[in-house]
Amino acid sequence: MTKQKWLMIIGVLAIFAAGAYIATSGSATKLTSEQKPERKAKPVDLDELPVDWKEVESEEELEAFYTRHIPELPLAREKGVTTSPEDMMTVEGKEGRVQINEVLHGGRQMTFLFSMDLSLLVDEEENYFQPPRIDTVDIKESGDIPAQTLRGFSELDESSAIIFENRLYGILQTQPITKDGETDLESFPMAEPINAEAKTSLKINLQADILHTDPVPVSYQYDPEEHKVATREFEGTYSKDGVTIEPKEFVMSLESNYITLYVKSEDKEFNRTLEGRLQMDDRTQPFSPYLQPIEGEKDMYKAYFGTSPEVPEDIALKIRSIDMKENESFSFTFDVPELGDHERFEKNIDRTVAEKHGTDIYLDRLHYHEQYGMNFALNYRPQDPEQDKMIVGTMNNFNPEPNPKDVSVTTDNGQSGYARVSGSRLQSNVDIQPDLLEGASSATITFNTISVSHKIDHTFEISEDN
């Protein structure tokens, strides 16, 4: 199965001005015009730089660059959850300096704001033609922080860096500090709270040269409670036909926005999907229909929603429909393509293969490979968008069984077995192993259970006690 990479962290937009920050006795303070750093970077001929970076003339323009890339940064500074190392990094044999200006450590992502003297990017003996790149951030062992190396950064091209007062300013975003030192970019849990200092250095790739900075102390701080921007409680419960829905909290934080819900079905299995919207003041905000179970809390889920420019005063949760797995079935038969002298077959089909609950089920595309088997997609299209019931995709991504039996396969030459299914509410992707199709000219696919979306159209309000 394809690995599911984490998604996306969603930051919170904030509308208010914020200055750059410097460290004073371990705490962050605004950098005003009276508090500018004394050290000035050496000027260089901009035509000699490897990239035509944009140059800005004011701190306000620099801040606009940061905020464009990190919308939650002003609010993070307002809440005091960023840290700013004091020391500049030296580079052996070079006059130029590098500095980690600020660190924002979140639960799913860590952001470094850094800068380097332009003189490091110009050399009398070497002509640098390629954009520079930070190869690694190396963190030395220190107390609760084990040694670890963070990597996977992009080149500093025209869109990802900017020039201000003879320095190049850029942004690095990576996974957070881990207590075990493992840096698995495929999957990692929410970061644990941290408040520690560790010596940190950068490896800078200039193509022709590799620069290693001296390590300097960097403070890493993360407390999920301090990252919360707003928490409000819902009121009201929906209960009908054995289904109970009770929204609990509306939460906005620096790294993600979500609502928590209690969902329980007495008679049917919840598909962990529902459809709805958040009404926030005069705006309508969709939320992810794919609910994430809350570990250790039975029948409790999170539904994530996107960025918001401000904390709303009026909030309502409107749930249009909820999806349940049901012991109903549908099936269809199709011809297994002959590969002949070819090892694979691909075709876009887009034809109706079944109909149930007022939903047309389309075979969208088919891919067949002699070594890897067959994969095809089914799309679900309701005949009336306002109908009370419709078929949706089953979220078998959550199925813990090693060999789920939701989809059966039988062929005209007597082979039988099961297929794996994944996908979304709108589409199912079905995978069939090659041995099941060997020597077959046709195959019948049967969905032994289906997911049905039930219209409820219920609105929940925020409690007046909030």
C-alpha angles and dihedrals in degrees: 000000000000113000114245109229117207121266144232131315111221117212126205117244116227129194111211136087122265132178129218115276134228129189120256117180090337096310131100120249132175117269104231128181088263092054103052115144112266095223116089123202119237113258119240137187103270091209088068094060118106093232132039095235119181114256121215127199103208143044088240091061090048090051090049088056091052094046093048090058097034109031092179095055098093091051092046089055092047089054092047097236098128123086128210121205115220101209127082119220120241125213118216112250093008133098094209123094136217125208138189097217100185142357127207110189115195135175095259104017141028123209127203121194106201140168138195134195112260088227088074089064096053123070130175092215100038132051110211110207102164127071112263120247135200101234098187146356106216118202118192123218112271126162109300093004117083119206112277140164122220118202144153101094126155127237118276098249130164094284099047103048139038137196123239126166095344094310131106112229121201144161130236120195121188143143117295128260112287124211092220095047093239116139104195107168092190098064136351134164126246109290118258120238111278137185111170143117125233134173109254133190137180132226110211120198114209093170093237093042137031115213123201118196124212112254119258131188113270124185116223116196131173131162115162092209091057089053093060114107101182138357123191131173126230125220131209137047133233114214124169138132092006094307122118124188120180118170111210115181142011108210130185117185138163094261105031143004120216149151124226121221139183109220124177133166120195099195107023137042114257112236090211090239132104137160126233150114140240116231107208114180103303096341132089114216123189120217130206110278090211108088120209116219114238108234114245095010114097116226091000121128143176124225114194125214133188137257124311125198092222144355106281123230097207118045131177130172114215115193113193100180145352126215125228133184110237135190094246128111146203131189142187138182128224137175118263105230119240111240097196109173092348126090096211144031128200130181139162105223112167100184132136112257100169144003129209136156091004091304125125111216112209129198098222109179138350130208122184126183123178093224102035102034129225133325125183137168128227121201124203117216120179114219089220119025090210097052118126096236134031139160117256134177119281115240096229089156084090095051107118094196114108091218110028115195100205094114123043126200125201126173134203091250094059102265118139137177144115136289130214119239131196136152138095141297090279100042141029122207113206124198122196122189115240096239091064092058099042110129093357125132096188138019134199118215119201124188101209093191129025136196117237124195112220119202114230106156097200129159126208123197131208113259114262088226090070 
